[in-house]
Amino acid sequence: LLPFFSKSLPFFERHHPNKIAIDYIWNRFIEFTFAERTKAIYEERNQLLSQLNHKSLHPESEVDKKRLVLVERKLEEFGSRFPEVKISRI
């Protein structure tokens, strides 16, 4: 973009798109290019990643241990349904 425009648009920081702009573009890309089934798989993957990468305040608690067991079970089930989709821990 021209310097004049980048100063007036909320999506840009010093001539480069910010996180809001990148997320907006990615979501529009998904909306127009992913099939409904692919969108559902992508959303389920994102939910699993969110659960997997959750940082517990009490990692030694019984509640958190049960949560981790449940997440592992969901990951195994997801992996068996969609072996081509990779989920990595951060």
C-alpha positions as CSV (number, residue, x, y, z in Angstrom):
1,L,0.0,0.0,0.0
2,L,0.9,3.6,-0.4
3,P,2.2,5.3,2.8
4,F,-0.7,7.6,2.7
5,F,-3.3,4.8,3.0
6,S,-1.4,2.7,5.5
7,K,-1.6,5.5,8.1
8,S,-5.4,5.7,7.8
9,L,-6.2,2.0,8.0
10,P,-6.5,0.2,11.3
11,F,-5.2,-3.1,9.8
12,F,-1.7,-1.8,9.2
13,E,1.3,-1.0,11.3
14,R,4.1,0.8,9.5
15,H,3.2,-0.6,6.0
16,H,2.7,-4.1,7.2
17,P,-0.6,-5.9,8.2
18,N,-1.1,-6.5,11.9
19,K,-2.5,-9.5,13.6
20,I,-6.1,-8.3,13.1
21,A,-5.6,-8.0,9.4
22,I,-3.9,-11.4,9.1
23,D,-6.6,-13.1,11.1
24,Y,-9.3,-11.3,8.9
25,I,-7.6,-12.4,5.7
26,W,-7.1,-16.0,6.9
27,N,-10.8,-16.3,8.0
28,R,-12.0,-14.9,4.7
29,F,-9.8,-17.4,2.9
30,I,-11.2,-20.2,5.0
31,E,-14.8,-19.0,4.4
32,F,-14.4,-19.0,0.6
33,T,-12.1,-21.9,-0.1
34,F,-12.7,-24.6,2.6
35,A,-15.5,-27.1,2.0
36,E,-18.0,-27.4,4.9
37,R,-16.4,-30.7,6.1
38,T,-12.9,-29.1,6.0
39,K,-14.2,-26.2,8.0
40,A,-15.6,-28.6,10.6
41,I,-12.3,-30.5,10.8
42,Y,-10.3,-27.3,11.1
43,E,-12.5,-26.0,13.9
44,E,-12.3,-29.3,15.8
45,R,-8.5,-29.2,15.4
46,N,-8.3,-25.7,16.7
47,Q,-10.4,-26.6,19.8
48,L,-8.1,-29.5,20.5
49,L,-5.1,-27.3,20.1
50,S,-6.6,-24.8,22.5
51,Q,-7.3,-27.6,25.1
52,L,-3.9,-29.1,24.6
53,N,-1.9,-25.9,25.0
54,H,-3.9,-24.7,28.0
55,K,-1.6,-23.7,30.9
56,S,-3.2,-24.9,34.1
57,L,-2.8,-22.9,37.3
58,H,-2.7,-26.2,39.2
59,P,-1.1,-28.9,37.0
60,E,-0.9,-31.4,39.8
61,S,-4.6,-31.2,40.7
62,E,-6.9,-34.2,40.1
63,V,-9.2,-32.0,38.0
64,D,-6.3,-31.1,35.7
65,K,-5.1,-34.7,35.4
66,K,-8.6,-35.7,34.4
67,R,-8.7,-32.9,31.9
68,L,-5.4,-34.1,30.4
69,V,-6.7,-37.7,30.1
70,L,-9.8,-36.5,28.4
71,V,-7.8,-34.3,25.9
72,E,-5.5,-37.2,25.2
73,R,-8.5,-39.4,24.5
74,K,-10.0,-36.8,22.2
75,L,-6.6,-36.5,20.4
76,E,-6.4,-40.2,19.8
77,E,-10.0,-40.3,18.5
78,F,-9.4,-37.3,16.2
79,G,-6.1,-38.9,14.9
80,S,-7.9,-42.1,14.1
81,R,-10.6,-40.3,12.2
82,F,-8.2,-37.9,10.4
83,P,-4.7,-39.4,10.2
84,E,-3.7,-36.9,7.6
85,V,-4.2,-34.0,10.0
86,K,-1.2,-33.3,12.3
87,I,-1.5,-31.8,15.8
88,S,1.7,-30.8,17.5
89,R,2.2,-29.5,21.0
90,I,3.6,-26.1,21.5
